[in-house]
Amino acid sequence: MSRILLTTPRAAADRVRVTGADRRLLEGALALLRKDPCDKRLRSFRLRGDPPWAHLCRLAFGHERAWRIVYALGPQYDQVTVIAIGRHTETADGIYRIVADLMGVPHASARDFDRARERCCADGQPARITRGVARQIRASTEPG
């Protein structure tokens, strides 16, 4: 079953910043997310930490897999919400800091990253985000 892809305004703006070969890889990853967000080819993992972190997934793409897509399943059963797209860095504009700011939660602490990684859809799917969270991050149907 194909999913409806929702995006935040931030993710839509981030998407246009990805260029060249990385852009083609991004579009392929988004197409797979639309088709099946639990597809093993995505090699996506749940983020670590307390909710909402544990309800989010990330996948790496691009040259040296330096880019990340952070997404959540939901809020409806047939929807995937792309929260942000960005480089994996430790700077103020790093993807996980951006997600924390969008979600209105504290940045993940170093201890959160000491936990073992789990596949995004291991042991069933992670909890879907709620409609309230989707409204908070201003997720909407992807144009076109």
C-alpha positions as CSV (number, residue, x, y, z in Angstrom):
1,M,0.0,0.0,0.0
2,S,1.3,3.4,-0.9
3,R,1.5,6.0,1.8
4,I,0.7,9.7,1.7
5,L,3.8,11.7,2.3
6,L,3.4,14.7,4.6
7,T,6.2,17.3,5.1
8,T,6.9,20.1,7.4
9,P,7.7,23.5,6.0
10,R,11.2,23.0,7.2
11,A,11.5,19.6,5.3
12,A,10.2,21.2,2.1
13,A,12.8,24.0,2.4
14,D,15.5,21.5,3.2
15,R,14.7,19.3,0.2
16,V,15.5,22.1,-2.3
17,R,18.9,22.6,-0.7
18,V,20.0,19.0,-1.7
19,T,21.7,19.0,-5.1
20,G,23.4,16.8,-7.7
21,A,23.7,13.1,-7.1
22,D,22.6,13.5,-3.4
23,R,19.3,14.9,-4.8
24,R,18.7,11.8,-6.8
25,L,19.4,9.7,-3.8
26,L,17.0,11.8,-1.7
27,E,14.2,11.5,-4.2
28,G,14.7,7.7,-4.3
29,A,14.6,7.5,-0.5
30,L,11.4,9.6,-0.4
31,A,9.9,7.3,-3.1
32,L,10.7,4.3,-1.0
33,L,9.2,6.0,2.1
34,R,6.0,6.6,0.2
35,K,5.9,3.0,-0.9
36,D,6.8,1.3,2.4
37,P,8.5,3.2,5.3
38,C,9.5,-0.2,6.8
39,D,11.3,-1.4,3.6
40,K,14.6,-2.9,4.7
41,R,16.4,-1.2,1.8
42,L,16.0,2.1,3.6
43,R,18.2,0.9,6.4
44,S,16.4,3.3,8.8
45,F,16.7,3.3,12.5
46,R,14.6,4.6,15.4
47,L,16.1,7.5,17.2
48,R,17.1,7.0,20.8
49,G,15.8,8.8,23.8
50,D,12.6,9.5,25.5
51,P,9.5,10.2,23.4
52,P,9.1,11.9,21.0
53,W,12.6,10.8,20.0
54,A,11.8,7.1,20.3
55,H,8.8,7.6,18.0
56,L,11.0,9.1,15.2
57,C,13.1,7.3,12.6
58,R,16.1,8.4,10.6
59,L,17.6,7.2,7.4
60,A,21.0,8.1,5.9
61,F,21.6,8.9,2.3
62,G,24.0,10.8,0.0
63,H,27.8,10.9,-0.4
64,E,29.3,9.1,2.6
65,R,25.7,8.9,4.0
66,A,26.2,12.4,5.4
67,W,22.6,13.4,5.0
68,R,19.6,12.3,7.1
69,I,15.9,12.2,6.7
70,V,14.0,12.3,10.1
71,Y,10.5,11.0,9.8
72,A,7.6,9.6,11.7
73,L,4.8,7.2,10.9
74,G,1.4,8.8,11.0
75,P,-0.6,10.5,12.2
76,Q,-3.0,8.3,10.1
77,Y,-2.1,4.7,9.4
78,D,-1.5,5.5,5.7
79,Q,0.8,8.6,6.3
80,V,4.5,9.2,6.7
81,T,5.6,12.6,8.0
82,V,9.0,13.9,6.9
83,I,10.1,16.3,9.7
84,A,13.5,17.5,8.5
85,I,16.2,16.7,5.9
86,G,19.7,17.8,6.7
87,R,23.4,17.0,7.3
88,H,24.4,14.9,10.2
89,T,26.7,17.4,12.1
90,E,27.3,18.4,15.7
91,T,26.7,22.1,14.9
92,A,23.8,24.4,15.7
93,D,22.3,23.6,12.3
94,G,22.7,19.8,12.7
95,I,19.6,17.8,11.8
96,Y,18.9,16.6,15.4
97,R,19.0,20.1,16.8
98,I,16.6,21.2,14.1
99,V,14.2,18.4,14.9
100,A,14.4,19.2,18.7
101,D,13.6,22.8,18.0
102,L,10.7,21.9,15.6
103,M,9.2,19.4,18.1
104,G,9.7,21.8,21.1
105,V,11.7,19.3,23.1
106,P,15.2,19.4,24.6
107,H,18.1,18.3,22.5
108,A,19.0,14.7,23.0
109,S,21.7,14.1,25.6
110,A,24.9,12.2,25.0
111,R,23.6,9.3,27.2
112,D,20.7,8.8,24.8
113,F,23.1,7.9,22.0
114,D,24.8,5.2,24.1
115,R,21.8,2.8,23.6
116,A,21.8,0.1,21.0
117,R,20.2,1.1,17.6
118,E,17.0,-0.6,16.6
119,R,15.6,-0.9,13.1
120,C,12.8,1.6,12.6
121,C,10.2,-1.1,12.2
122,A,11.7,-3.8,14.4
123,D,9.2,-5.5,16.7
124,G,6.3,-3.9,14.8
125,Q,6.1,-0.2,13.9
126,P,7.1,2.6,16.2
127,A,4.2,4.5,17.7
128,R,2.6,6.9,15.3
129,I,2.8,10.6,16.0
130,T,-0.5,12.2,17.0
131,R,-2.6,14.7,15.1
132,G,-1.6,17.3,17.7
133,V,2.1,16.7,17.0
134,A,1.4,16.9,13.3
135,R,-0.4,20.2,13.8
136,Q,2.4,21.5,16.0
137,I,5.1,20.9,13.4
138,R,2.7,22.1,10.6
139,A,2.8,18.9,8.6
140,S,0.8,19.0,5.4
141,T,0.4,16.9,2.3
142,E,3.3,17.2,-0.1
143,P,2.4,19.3,-3.2
144,G,2.3,17.6,-6.5
